[in-house]
Amino acid sequence: MTQPSNTPTRPLWQRLFIRRLKFLLIVAVILGVGLGGSYLFAPQWLMRANTMREAMAAHVEKHAVQAGDTRWSYYEGGEGPTLVLLHGFAANKEVWMDVAKQLTPHFHVIIPDLPGWGESSRNDGASYSVDAQASRLQSFVDALRLQRFVLVGHSLGGAIAGVYSADHPEHVAELALVDSFGLKVDENDFSRTVMAGKNPFLFDDRAGFDRAAALAFAKAPSPPSRFVDVLIKENQRDRSFIERNLSELREPSQYLAVQSRLDRLTMPVMGLWCHADKITDISALDSLRNGLSHSSAISSSILNGCNHMPMLEKTDETARILTGFALSH
């Protein structure tokens, strides 16, 4: 005859709870192994996943359109007056993502990868000068059937925005230049390096990445090392294009592209600068203000605690200033 067990039987709810804990533990282990493997062997997947997360948080969606000779990749989202945001040299549309998160509740925001950069297409042998890019921008505006919008450009994107605004004032309701290229500036170490034929935007290792980041940031970011490896490979892949484009930009017609057109800007214009910009010296802001002889309104803002990337280093302040400017006219 079988003797009854003296081991107490757990209540059903306890047994179900333990089973659920075991299941969650197994899932956590699988996810941990998967994420760890992705980080080690395919960090670009994690970077893309993070970009998708940021786009969702900013309430923008990624689209693509063929316009002229370029397959443009761009983000779009939000409702209200239209803002078009242009990134700078050797950058992409993602640099605006944190700012876009604060703009989309009030504006219809469009953020393209400029031709040749990011996920937009590139044509071998074609010019990507400021003037050529401004011409391509008109094709993009036509493709999206945009009418009047606020145009915001950072660095090289600022030069493109300035030239475009001079050529197409019928489309640009307001122009905001953020640490913009294309204006007369006092010489600094960066400009002397570039004009001497060197390219500080190129790097082959993590130390080189750190040096490039230190040029643009007051406090350089410290991304995970495997993410830096991805950025190094991308920089190496784009080396010839970066060198060719920078060579074009060394011409006076390019580094003074906006300066030579300031008297043609009739819309309200704002300059937004980081006081300690090591790339585009803050003296450019005086050149901007002094040269705007026909603008209907001129304003400027200076931020402390940042270098060349205010949208990343001073996100809240940048979003607030752009919002105020866009709504003030």
BELURLIN-V90565 format. One record per residue. N is the residue number from 0. RES is the residue in one small letter. SS is DSSP state (H for helix, E for strand, C for the rest). Layout:
n=[N	N]
res=[RES	RES]
ss=[SS	SS]
This chain:
n=[0	1	2	3	4	5	6	7	8	9	10	11	12	13	14	15	16	17	18	19	20	21	22	23	24	25	26	27	28	29	30	31	32	33	34	35	36	37	38	39	40	41	42	43	44	45	46	47	48	49	50	51	52	53	54	55	56	57	58	59	60	61	62	63	64	65	66	67	68	69	70	71	72	73	74	75	76	77	78	79	80	81	82	83	84	85	86	87	88	89	90	91	92	93	94	95	96	97	98	99	100	101	102	103	104	105	106	107	108	109	110	111	112	113	114	115	116	117	118	119	120	121	122	123	124	125	126	127	128	129	130	131	132	133	134	135	136	137	138	139	140	141	142	143	144	145	146	147	148	149	150	151	152	153	154	155	156	157	158	159	160	161	162	163	164	165	166	167	168	169	170	171	172	173	174	175	176	177	178	179	180	181	182	183	184	185	186	187	188	189	190	191	192	193	194	195	196	197	198	199	200	201	202	203	204	205	206	207	208	209	210	211	212	213	214	215	216	217	218	219	220	221	222	223	224	225	226	227	228	229	230	231	232	233	234	235	236	237	238	239	240	241	242	243	244	245	246	247	248	249	250	251	252	253	254	255	256	257	258	259	260	261	262	263	264	265	266	267	268	269	270	271	272	273	274	275	276	277	278	279	280	281	282	283	284	285	286	287	288	289	290	291	292	293	294	295	296	297	298	299	300	301	302	303	304	305	306	307	308	309	310	311	312	313	314	315	316	317	318	319	320	321	322	323	324	325	326	327	328]
res=[m	t	q	p	s	n	t	p	t	r	p	l	w	q	r	l	f	i	r	r	l	k	f	l	l	i	v	a	v	i	l	g	v	g	l	g	g	s	y	l	f	a	p	q	w	l	m	r	a	n	t	m	r	e	a	m	a	a	h	v	e	k	h	a	v	q	a	g	d	t	r	w	s	y	y	e	g	g	e	g	p	t	l	v	l	l	h	g	f	a	a	n	k	e	v	w	m	d	v	a	k	q	l	t	p	h	f	h	v	i	i	p	d	l	p	g	w	g	e	s	s	r	n	d	g	a	s	y	s	v	d	a	q	a	s	r	l	q	s	f	v	d	a	l	r	l	q	r	f	v	l	v	g	h	s	l	g	g	a	i	a	g	v	y	s	a	d	h	p	e	h	v	a	e	l	a	l	v	d	s	f	g	l	k	v	d	e	n	d	f	s	r	t	v	m	a	g	k	n	p	f	l	f	d	d	r	a	g	f	d	r	a	a	a	l	a	f	a	k	a	p	s	p	p	s	r	f	v	d	v	l	i	k	e	n	q	r	d	r	s	f	i	e	r	n	l	s	e	l	r	e	p	s	q	y	l	a	v	q	s	r	l	d	r	l	t	m	p	v	m	g	l	w	c	h	a	d	k	i	t	d	i	s	a	l	d	s	l	r	n	g	l	s	h	s	s	a	i	s	s	s	i	l	n	g	c	n	h	m	p	m	l	e	k	t	d	e	t	a	r	i	l	t	g	f	a	l	s	h]
ss=[C	C	C	C	C	C	C	C	C	C	C	H	H	H	H	H	H	H	H	H	H	H	H	H	H	H	H	H	H	H	H	H	H	H	H	H	H	H	H	H	H	C	H	H	H	H	H	H	H	H	H	H	H	H	H	H	H	H	C	C	E	E	E	E	E	E	E	C	C	E	E	E	E	E	E	E	E	C	C	C	E	E	E	E	E	E	C	C	C	C	C	C	H	H	H	H	H	H	H	H	H	H	H	C	C	C	E	E	E	E	E	E	C	C	C	C	C	C	C	C	C	C	C	C	C	C	C	C	C	H	H	H	H	H	H	H	H	H	H	H	H	H	H	C	C	C	C	C	E	E	E	E	E	E	C	H	H	H	H	H	H	H	H	H	H	H	H	C	C	C	C	E	E	E	E	E	E	E	C	C	C	C	C	C	C	C	C	C	H	H	H	H	H	H	H	C	C	C	C	C	C	C	C	C	C	H	H	H	H	H	H	H	H	H	H	H	C	C	C	C	C	C	C	C	H	H	H	H	H	H	H	H	H	H	H	H	H	C	H	H	H	H	H	H	H	H	H	H	H	C	C	H	H	H	H	C	C	C	H	H	H	H	H	H	C	C	C	E	E	E	E	E	E	E	C	C	C	C	C	C	C	C	H	H	H	H	H	H	H	H	H	C	C	C	C	C	C	E	E	E	E	E	E	C	C	C	C	C	C	H	H	H	H	C	H	H	H	H	H	H	H	H	H	H	H	H	H	C	C]
